[in-house]
Amino acid sequence: MSALHEIQQAVRGLSPGERTRLLDWMAVSLDVGLFITEPPVAYGAVALERDSYSVEEYLELEENNSLACEYVAGQIYAMAEPSQTHEIITTNMRAALHAHLRGQPCRAHAAERRILFTCRGDDVAYRPDVWVGCGEQRNAKGVLVGEPRLVIEVLSPSTARIDRREKALNYRELPSLEECLLVAQKNAHVTIYRRAQQWKRVILDSPDDVLELRSVGLVLPIAQIYEGIP
């Protein structure tokens, strides 16, 4: 058995929090080209004083602070300020989904709505750039949540590493999720993962391509996603 295979097996057995810390260390210490050279920003000075927060503490901290954050296995991470290109792509996709879903029980949400779930025993709270939830209910922690059917993350220099690896894997733990998209900013490049295809990666990298969002029955030209980018 090769050393690489043993490492791969060991990484698969890590918890979401352990994977996040491993990726942070790799990006900073090894410089292996993971799109980012700095670790995720901590939640203000408060997060630096403690090693772990409960999910209830995270929700309380966020409720009393204007800074939107995400939570992974006891750690709180601030969200970076989006670029103009990021906002244009996010707006284009949410607008198309909103118009398509009008009159249906599903809704298109943006990062102001979090997804809170349990992933391999750890509490996780993510704020996807765009996501579609169908139906709403309060979970065991009393948080109003929708059942995510589609999740879209627009890649940024400060989030690409986490989006491509940690989040893409963790989102699959959501039983209701059917599709996960990663959308690049600089060039027309969309990566699609579908549960029905065992999460096999599909890439669209031409403005002439057409994106089929099977989870919600929407066909969207790639050029429309990037429309208006200067």
N, C-alpha and C positions, 0 to 999 in steps of 0.2 A: 504494500500500500504506500502511495507517494505521500510526501509531507503536505503537498497542496491539498490532496483529497482529505487528509486528516484535519487540516485547517478548515476546509469547507464544512465538514461534518460538525466540527466544534462550533462554528459560527451559526449553523442552523439550530443548534440547541440553546442559543442565547435568548434571553428575554428581550422585548423591545427596548427597554432602558439600557441594557448592556450593549445591544447593537448600536444604539445611538452614540454611546460613549466610545465604542470602538471606532466608529466612523469619524468621530471628531478627532480622535488621536491620529488616525491614518491621514486625514486631510492636513493636519497641522504638522505632524512629525515626519511623515514620509513623502509628502508632496507628490502623490501618485496621480495627479491630473483629475481630481474629482470635482472640478469646476469651481472650487472655493478654497481659500487658504485660511479662512478664519472660522472658529467654531460658532454655533448659534449664539445669539445674544441672550444673556440671562435676563430674567424679569427684574430689572432695576437692581438696586443695591441689596434689597431684601433677600433675593434668591441666593446671593453670594454668602450669606451668613449661615445657611443651613444646607444639609445634604439632600433633604427630601421633604416634600410637601404632600399632604393628603389631597385627594381630588376635591374634597369639600373646602379645604383651604385655598386651593387654586380658584375655585368658583367664587369664593368670597373676595379674594384679592382682585380678581378681574372685575367683579361687580363694582368695586370701589375705586377703580382706576380706569382711565380712558384708554390705556394701552391694551390692544388686543394681543392675547397670548395663546400658546398651545401648551399641552401638558402630555408628558410621556413618562409613565412609571415613576412618579414622584418628582420629576424635574419640570420646571416651568421655563418656556422659551418665548421671548418677545418676537413679534412678527416685524420683518423689515418693511420700510416704507416702499410701496410699489412705484416702479418707474412709469413714465407716460405710456410707453409701449405696452407694458404689462396691463395697465388700466384699459387701454383701447381693446386689447384682445379679450380681456375679461368681460368688458361691456358688450362687445360684439356677440360673444357666445351666450351670455345671459339673456340679451335681448332676443336672440333667435329662439332660445328655449322658452322664454316667457311667452312669446307670441304663439309658438307651437302648442304650448300646454294650456292655453286659455280655455277655460270650461272643463278641464280635466281635474281629477283629484290630486295630481302631482304638481309641485311648484318648483321653480328654479330659484335657488338661493345663492348668495355670495358669501364672502368670508365673515360677514357680521354674524352669521349663524354657525355655531360649532356643531360638530358631530362627536358625541361622547359615547364611547363603547369600551368593552373589555377585550383585550387582545392577549391571548395566552396567559391569562391570569393577572395582567396589569391593566390599570385604568389608563385610557388614552383619550385625549381631546384634540381634534384637529379642526382647522378652519379652511376647508378647501376653497380655492378661488371661485369656483362655480360648482354647484352640485344640485341634483334633483332629488327631492324627498317626496315620498308618496304616503299620505296619511300622517297624522301627528298624535303623539301620546307622551305621557310623562314616564320616564324610566324609574328605576328603583331609587334613584337619588333625587327624584322630584324635578328633574330638568326636562323641559319640553323639547322633544326631539322628533325628527322625521325619520322615516326609514329610507336611507339613501339607496337610490337605484343607479345613479350615475354620478361619478366624481371627476372633476377636471382640475388639474393643477397646471398653472402657467409657470414655467421654469424661470427662475431668476438666479443670478450668480451666487446669491447668499442662500438659496434654497435647493438648487438643482441636485446636490448630492443627496439630501434627505428625501426629496421628492422621488428621485429615480430608484432609490434603494429602499430605505426604511418605510416610507409611506406607501409605496407601490405594493410592498409585501403586507403591511398591516391592514390596509384597506380590504384586502381579500378576506379578512376575518369577519367582515360584515355580512351576515347571511343574506341580506336583501340586495347587496351590490351586484350589478350585472356587468357594468363597464367602468373602466378607469382610463382616463386620458392624461397624457403629459404633453403639453404644448410648448414648443420652443418660442423664443422671442425674436432672435436675430434673423432666422430664416424660416421659411415654410417647412415645418417639420412637426408632425403629430404622431405620437406613439399611442396605440390602442391596446388595451388588455381586456379580454372578455371571458367571463366565467364559462360561458357555453363552449369556448374554445380552450378550456383548461389554462386560461391566462396566457396563452401563447401571444407573443408580441407581433403586432402588425404596424408597419410604418408607412405613413404617407408623407412624401417630401417634395411634392410639386404643387405649385399654385393651381394647376389644372386638375388635381385630384379632387375627389368628392368623398367627404366623410359621411359614413353611414352610422348613425347613433341608433343601434338596434334596440337599446334599452328603452327608448322613448319614441321610436318610430320617426325620427327626423333625419332627413338627408341635407347635408350642409356643405356647400363648396368650400374648399380650403381657402380660396381667395377671399371669401366673405369673412373668415375668421381674422385675416390680417388686413382687412379694409380700413383705410384711414391712417395707417402707420406712416409717419413722415420719413 
